[in-house]
């Protein structure tokens, strides 16, 4: 069993432009609104903000919020970016270009096509030189990212920022790999409790079990329709400030998470 503490949270999804708004929705204090947010990603220099895609803007928005909330300088935390599909809009435009007779792909599209583009923009924005990992595990990407970040925090005795994000593809790709709404979240994990600690997580690997679901239909639709939004049951448990036991599907295994 791995024990870590959450020192900061970032959130950006429909009706949840940040953690403050999201916490009220998850507590049932505010009605859910499915209007997609428009993240500013103000941490990026203007030139880089123009070059990056929406997926990176979502990722950096929640990353900045989590670090600011915790009062940690970005240069002090390692980062783990987890996304099932990364920048699907950029992929769409590249495939569209390759389908033309000229086969011309812009350099900006090309350098945004790698899976670790968001991590690169984060390092540019913050000047951080700490380790940065980027991973994908299809629908289990949040579980894989959480396990990676928690193990690294405990093994290296350092704070680790986990950032998860997924956005819908444009048509026709979204008909093949359907993501229903954009969503991103960030958790700053620390090996020991800090003054900013919001929750303690105990994480263990278990036999395969079904994902924990949301108790409201509209939030369950968001959770099941976006791999990054598999984080919602954990975020709801933290928002409720009540200890819970959750399960996250992780391929042939599951992660069991106890919150307190």
CORLINLIN-V481848 format. One record per pair of residues at least 4 apart in sequence whose ideal C-beta (glycine too) atoms are under 6 Angstrom apart, sorted by the first residue. I is the first residue (numbers start at 1). J is the second residue. Records with the same first field share a line. If there is no record, write none. Layout:
BEGIN
I: J / J
END
This chain:
BEGIN
1: 202 / 204
2: 150 / 154 / 203
3: 202
4: 150 / 153 / 189 / 201
5: 190 / 193 / 197 / 200
6: 187 / 198 / 199
7: 70 / 188 / 190 / 194 / 196 / 197
8: 66 / 69 / 70 / 188
9: 19 / 66
10: 62 / 65 / 66 / 186
11: 16 / 18 / 19 / 22 / 185
12: 37 / 39 / 58 / 61 / 62 / 184
13: 183
14: 34 / 36 / 181
15: 25 / 32 / 33
16: 21 / 22 / 25
17: 21 / 37
18: 65
19: 23
23: 239
24: 29 / 30
25: 30 / 32
26: 236 / 239
27: 239
32: 218
36: 182
39: 57 / 58 / 61
41: 57 / 60 / 61
43: 60 / 64 / 125
44: 48 / 49 / 125
48: 124
51: 108
52: 56 / 121
53: 87 / 89 / 90 / 112
54: 167
55: 87 / 165 / 167
56: 118 / 121
58: 165 / 184
59: 118 / 163 / 165 / 184
62: 184 / 185 / 186
63: 163 / 186
64: 68
66: 186 / 188
67: 72 / 74
70: 188 / 196
71: 196
72: 76 / 77
74: 126 / 128
75: 128
77: 159 / 161
78: 130 / 131 / 158 / 160
79: 132 / 161
80: 133 / 145 / 148 / 149 / 162
81: 118 / 119 / 134 / 163
82: 135 / 141 / 145 / 164
83: 165 / 166
84: 136 / 138 / 141 / 166 / 227
85: 166
86: 115
87: 112
88: 169
89: 170
90: 109 / 112 / 113
92: 170 / 173
93: 109
94: 105 / 109 / 113
97: 104 / 105
98: 103
105: 109 / 110
112: 117
115: 134
116: 134
119: 132 / 134
123: 128
135: 144
136: 141
137: 141 / 144
139: 227
140: 144 / 249 / 250 / 251
141: 227
142: 164 / 230 / 231
143: 248 / 250 / 255
145: 162 / 164
149: 160 / 162 / 189
150: 189 / 203
151: 155
152: 156 / 160
153: 160 / 189 / 191
154: 191
157: 191
159: 190
160: 189
161: 188
162: 187
163: 186
164: 185 / 228 / 231
165: 184 / 228
166: 179 / 226 / 227 / 228
167: 182
168: 174 / 179
169: 173 / 174
174: 178
179: 226
180: 225
181: 222 / 226
183: 226 / 228 / 229
185: 231
190: 194
193: 197
199: 238 / 259
200: 260
201: 257 / 259
202: 258
203: 255 / 257
204: 256
205: 253
206: 254 / 256
208: 252 / 253 / 254
209: 247 / 254
211: 249
212: 233 / 246 / 247
213: 220
214: 219 / 220 / 223 / 232
221: 225
222: 229
223: 229 / 232
231: 235
233: 246
234: 246
237: 244 / 259
243: 259 / 260
244: 259
245: 258
246: 257
247: 254 / 256
248: 255
249: 254
250: 254 / 255
END
